[in-house]
Amino acid sequence: MRPIVLELPGDLADALCVPVPEQEARLRHEMAIRLYEKELLSFGKARELAGLSKVDRI
């Protein structure tokens, strides 16, 4: 698997209405939902992206 690194400009990261310690997890979760909705990821892969186990829900 090749990693993809997404860098956000500081002002954009600061503009997120999410506490800094929660930003990465929240962005992963939001990306997973959107990519699944657009049928770009399967449900299982979206769950994996979001860091959820098989019993967790998105």
N, C-alpha and C positions, 0 to 999 in steps of 0.2 A: 504494500500500500504506500502510495506517495502522499506525504502530508501537503496540505494547502494552508498557507499562512495568510491570514487576512489582517491587514493593518488599518486601523482607523486613525485619522488625524485626531490630535488631542482635543480640539474643540468639538468634534463630533462625539468622541467618547464622553467628554464633559457634559454634553447636551442630553445624553441618555438619562432618563428619569428612573435609573436603577442604581442602587448602591454599588460602588466599585467592586467589592468582593463578589457580588452576584452577577456582574456583567457578562462574563464569559459563558456561564451556564445558561443565563437567560437568552443570550444571542444564539447559542446552539439550539436551544429549545424552540425559539421563534423560527430559525432557519429550517429546522426539522419539520415543523408544522407546514410552513409555506411550500417546501419542496415536495412534501407528501401531497398537499392539496393540488399542486401543479402536475402531479403524477411523474415527478422527476426522481423520486425515491420510493421504494416500497415501504410499507408500514414498518417492517422489521428493521430496515436500514435507517429510517427516520428515527425510530426508537433508539437505535445504536448511536446515531449522531447526537441525540438529545441526552445520551448517557443514562437511559432508563433501562430497567430490567424487563423481562418478559411479563411480569405481573403489574408493572407500572403502566399508567395510561398517559398519553400525550395530552 
